[in-house]
Amino acid sequence: MTTSNGELLGLAFMAFFIITLSSTARYYFKFFCFIAFSVVCAVGPVPLMLFRPRDYRNALIPAYLCIGFGKMLGASFTVRGKENINRNHGGIVLMNHQSALDLIVLAELWPIMGRSTVVAKKEVLYMFPFGLACWLWGTLFIDRQNRDSAKSVINKEAKAINEKQAKLLFFPEGTRGNGDKLLPFKKGCFHVAVESQAFIQPVVISKYHFLKSKAKIFNRGQNIIKILPEVSCAGLSKDDIPALMERVQKMMQREYEQLSEESLSINNISEVH
């Protein structure tokens, strides 16, 4: 049984009609396209990546493609505070986590931060071929169920922060949050920062007002990424970690509120609290 061109055209028109009228259908369609395209962008350059395995530069082509496609879907970002980046030393980069669209934030930061790597759960490594691409651009895989193993892997990376001037990117909240308050930070990244006596570079992304998961809304929006001045961990010990966490979270929370308020104005949105 074959399907005629007329039937295919009719199905395509119906799909377009539903997506145009239904915000829910449009929400799922956009996310499907974003995830599918992100995977294609990541695995497409794998043959080229094989020539320099574990090199952060392998992610540059996928990053530029991801940024471009994000703009097509309506998720655009402006980066501020580039003058606060020092590529002459390594450090810990902390970002607030809101959605899978944070991949675009990583794509924006990757080319300007210098030698960078991210932390991911080990299960991602086995998601072939995406896991292979992640490994090739230097992703650090940890077993979250095995604390000793995870600590060992991250401690090795702590040495790379100083020896290779690497930037280790973290989402300290540990899970996605899209409210007015940042979620409590996890201690892991702060342990690495203190262990390596490195700098912490807070990065704050304005609230995604254009994206509402519960209401299944994915509109167009202009968002702000702000790179804040570094916080030195020189001379700090494990006993100083709670105070360090509180200091950094308050700094990021204050900036998050300001940027999110500005984002409302930029996007001409009136939000009722």
C-alpha positions as CSV (number, residue, x, y, z in Angstrom):
1,M,0.0,0.0,0.0
2,T,1.5,3.3,-1.1
3,T,0.9,6.8,0.0
4,S,0.2,9.4,-2.7
5,N,1.9,12.7,-2.9
6,G,-1.5,14.3,-2.2
7,E,-1.9,12.4,1.1
8,L,1.6,13.3,2.2
9,L,1.0,17.0,1.4
10,G,-2.3,16.8,3.3
11,L,-0.5,15.3,6.4
12,A,2.2,18.0,6.2
13,F,-0.4,20.7,6.0
14,M,-2.4,19.2,8.9
15,A,0.8,19.1,11.0
16,F,1.7,22.7,10.1
17,F,-1.9,23.8,11.0
18,I,-1.8,22.0,14.4
19,I,1.6,23.4,15.3
20,T,0.5,26.9,14.2
21,L,-2.6,26.8,16.4
22,S,-1.5,24.8,19.3
23,S,1.2,26.1,21.7
24,T,1.6,22.6,23.2
25,A,2.2,21.1,19.8
26,R,4.6,23.9,19.0
27,Y,6.4,23.4,22.3
28,Y,7.0,19.7,21.7
29,F,7.9,20.2,18.0
30,K,10.5,22.8,18.8
31,F,12.1,20.7,21.6
32,F,12.1,17.7,19.3
33,C,13.9,19.7,16.5
34,F,16.3,21.2,19.0
35,I,17.4,17.8,20.5
36,A,17.5,16.1,17.1
37,F,19.6,18.9,15.6
38,S,21.9,19.0,18.6
39,V,22.7,15.3,18.2
40,V,23.3,15.8,14.5
41,C,25.6,18.8,15.2
42,A,27.5,16.8,17.8
43,V,28.1,13.6,15.9
44,G,28.5,15.0,12.4
45,P,32.1,16.3,12.9
46,V,33.2,13.1,14.8
47,P,35.5,12.0,11.9
48,L,37.4,15.3,12.2
49,M,37.4,15.0,16.0
50,L,39.3,11.7,15.8
51,F,42.4,13.5,14.8
52,R,42.7,15.3,18.2
53,P,40.8,13.2,20.8
54,R,39.9,14.8,24.2
55,D,40.5,18.3,22.8
56,Y,38.1,21.0,23.8
57,R,38.3,22.5,20.3
58,N,36.4,19.6,18.9
59,A,33.2,21.1,20.3
60,L,33.6,24.5,18.5
61,I,31.8,23.4,15.3
62,P,28.9,21.9,17.1
63,A,28.8,25.0,19.4
64,Y,28.5,27.5,16.5
65,L,25.8,25.3,14.8
66,C,23.8,25.0,18.1
67,I,23.9,28.8,18.5
68,G,22.6,29.3,15.0
69,F,19.8,26.8,15.3
70,G,18.8,28.2,18.7
71,K,18.3,31.6,17.1
72,M,16.1,29.9,14.4
73,L,13.9,28.5,17.1
74,G,13.7,31.8,18.9
75,A,16.2,31.4,21.7
76,S,18.8,34.2,21.3
77,F,21.4,35.1,23.8
78,T,23.6,38.2,24.5
79,V,26.8,37.6,26.4
80,R,28.1,40.3,28.8
81,G,31.2,40.5,31.0
82,K,33.7,38.9,28.6
83,E,36.3,41.2,30.0
84,N,36.1,39.2,33.3
85,I,37.5,36.1,31.6
86,N,41.2,35.3,32.2
87,R,42.4,32.6,29.8
88,N,45.8,32.5,31.4
89,H,44.7,30.3,34.3
90,G,42.1,27.6,34.9
91,G,39.1,27.7,37.1
92,I,35.6,26.6,38.0
93,V,32.7,28.1,36.0
94,L,29.3,28.0,37.7
95,M,26.0,28.5,35.8
96,N,22.4,28.4,36.9
97,H,20.5,25.5,35.2
98,Q,17.0,26.0,33.7
99,S,16.4,23.7,30.7
100,A,17.9,21.5,28.0
101,L,18.3,24.8,26.1
102,D,21.2,25.5,28.4
103,L,23.2,23.6,25.7
104,I,23.1,26.9,23.9
105,V,24.6,28.7,26.9
106,L,27.4,26.1,26.9
107,A,27.8,26.7,23.1
108,E,28.1,30.5,23.7
109,L,30.6,30.1,26.5
110,W,32.8,27.4,24.9
111,P,34.6,29.5,22.3
112,I,35.3,32.4,24.7
113,M,36.3,30.6,27.9
114,G,39.3,28.9,26.5
115,R,40.3,25.3,27.3
116,S,37.0,24.0,28.8
117,T,35.4,20.8,29.8
118,V,32.1,19.8,31.4
119,V,31.0,17.1,33.9
120,A,28.4,14.6,32.9
121,K,27.0,11.3,34.4
122,K,28.7,8.2,33.0
123,E,25.5,7.0,31.3
124,V,25.9,9.7,28.7
125,L,29.1,8.0,27.5
126,Y,27.2,4.9,26.4
127,M,24.7,6.9,24.3
128,F,26.4,6.1,21.1
129,P,27.3,8.1,19.0
130,F,26.6,11.2,21.1
131,G,28.6,9.8,24.0
132,L,31.6,9.3,21.7
133,A,31.4,12.9,20.6
134,C,31.3,14.1,24.2
135,W,34.3,12.0,25.0
136,L,36.2,13.4,22.0
137,W,35.8,17.0,23.2
138,G,36.9,16.2,26.7
139,T,33.7,15.7,28.8
140,L,34.5,14.4,32.3
141,F,32.3,11.4,33.1
142,I,31.5,10.5,36.7
143,D,29.6,7.8,38.4
144,R,27.1,9.6,40.6
145,Q,26.2,6.4,42.5
146,N,29.9,5.9,43.5
147,R,31.0,8.9,45.5
148,D,34.6,7.6,45.9
149,S,34.9,7.1,42.1
150,A,33.4,10.5,41.3
151,K,35.6,12.2,43.8
152,S,38.7,10.5,42.4
153,V,37.9,11.6,38.8
154,I,37.1,15.2,39.7
155,N,40.3,15.4,41.9
156,K,42.3,14.4,38.8
157,E,40.6,17.2,36.9
158,A,41.4,19.6,39.7
159,K,45.1,19.0,38.8
160,A,44.3,19.8,35.2
161,I,42.9,23.2,36.2
162,N,46.3,24.3,37.3
163,E,48.5,22.2,35.0
164,K,46.6,22.9,31.7
165,Q,44.8,26.1,32.6
166,A,41.5,24.3,32.1
167,K,38.0,25.7,32.9
168,L,35.7,23.1,34.4
169,L,32.0,24.0,33.8
170,F,29.4,23.1,36.5
171,F,25.7,23.6,37.1
172,P,25.9,23.8,40.9
173,E,22.2,23.5,41.4
174,G,22.4,19.9,40.2
175,T,19.0,19.9,38.6
176,R,16.8,22.3,36.5
177,G,15.0,25.2,38.1
178,N,13.1,28.0,36.5
179,G,11.6,29.8,39.5
180,D,12.6,33.2,40.9
181,K,15.1,31.6,43.3
182,L,18.1,29.5,42.5
183,L,18.1,26.1,43.9
184,P,20.5,25.2,46.7
185,F,24.0,24.6,45.4
186,K,25.8,21.2,45.7
187,K,29.2,21.1,47.4
188,G,31.1,19.1,44.8
189,C,32.3,21.9,42.6
190,F,33.3,24.0,45.6
191,H,35.4,21.1,46.9
192,V,37.2,21.1,43.6
193,A,37.7,24.8,43.6
194,V,39.2,24.8,47.1
195,E,41.3,21.6,46.4
196,S,42.9,23.3,43.4
197,Q,43.0,26.7,45.0
198,A,41.4,27.9,41.8
199,F,39.2,30.9,40.8
200,I,35.4,30.5,40.6
201,Q,33.8,32.3,37.7
202,P,30.1,32.8,38.3
203,V,27.9,33.0,35.1
204,V,24.3,34.0,35.4
205,I,21.6,33.4,32.8
206,S,18.4,35.4,32.9
207,K,15.2,33.6,33.5
208,Y,13.7,31.9,30.4
209,H,10.5,33.9,30.4
210,F,9.8,32.7,26.8
211,L,9.8,29.1,28.0
212,K,7.1,27.7,30.4
213,S,7.4,24.0,30.8
214,K,4.1,23.5,32.8
215,A,2.1,25.5,30.4
216,K,3.9,23.9,27.4
217,I,4.9,27.3,25.9
218,F,8.0,27.9,23.8
219,N,7.9,31.4,22.3
220,R,10.7,33.6,21.0
221,G,12.9,35.4,23.5
222,Q,16.1,37.4,24.0
223,N,18.1,36.3,27.0
224,I,21.2,37.6,28.8
225,I,24.3,35.7,29.9
226,K,26.4,37.6,32.3
227,I,30.0,36.6,33.2
228,L,30.7,37.9,36.7
229,P,34.2,38.7,38.1
230,E,36.2,35.8,39.5
231,V,36.2,34.8,43.1
232,S,39.6,33.6,44.4
233,C,39.8,30.4,46.5
234,A,43.5,31.0,47.3
235,G,44.2,30.2,51.0
236,L,40.8,28.7,51.6
237,S,40.3,25.3,53.2
238,K,37.4,22.8,53.4
239,D,36.2,24.6,56.5
240,D,35.6,27.7,54.4
241,I,33.4,26.0,51.9
242,P,30.0,26.7,53.5
243,A,30.8,30.5,53.7
244,L,32.1,30.4,50.1
245,M,29.0,28.6,48.8
246,E,26.8,31.2,50.6
247,R,28.8,34.1,49.2
248,V,28.7,32.8,45.6
249,Q,25.0,31.9,45.7
250,K,24.0,35.3,47.0
251,M,26.0,37.0,44.3
252,M,24.4,34.9,41.6
253,Q,20.9,35.2,43.0
254,R,21.2,39.0,43.1
255,E,22.4,39.1,39.5
256,Y,19.7,36.5,38.4
257,E,16.9,38.7,39.8
258,Q,18.3,41.8,38.1
259,L,18.9,40.2,34.7
260,S,15.5,38.4,34.8
261,E,13.8,41.8,35.5
262,E,15.7,43.3,32.6
263,S,14.8,40.4,30.4
264,L,11.1,41.1,31.0
265,S,11.6,44.6,29.7
266,I,13.7,43.5,26.7
267,N,11.1,41.0,25.6
268,N,8.2,43.4,26.4
269,I,6.6,40.9,28.8
270,S,4.4,41.7,31.8
271,E,4.7,38.9,34.3
272,V,2.2,38.5,37.1
273,H,3.7,37.1,40.4
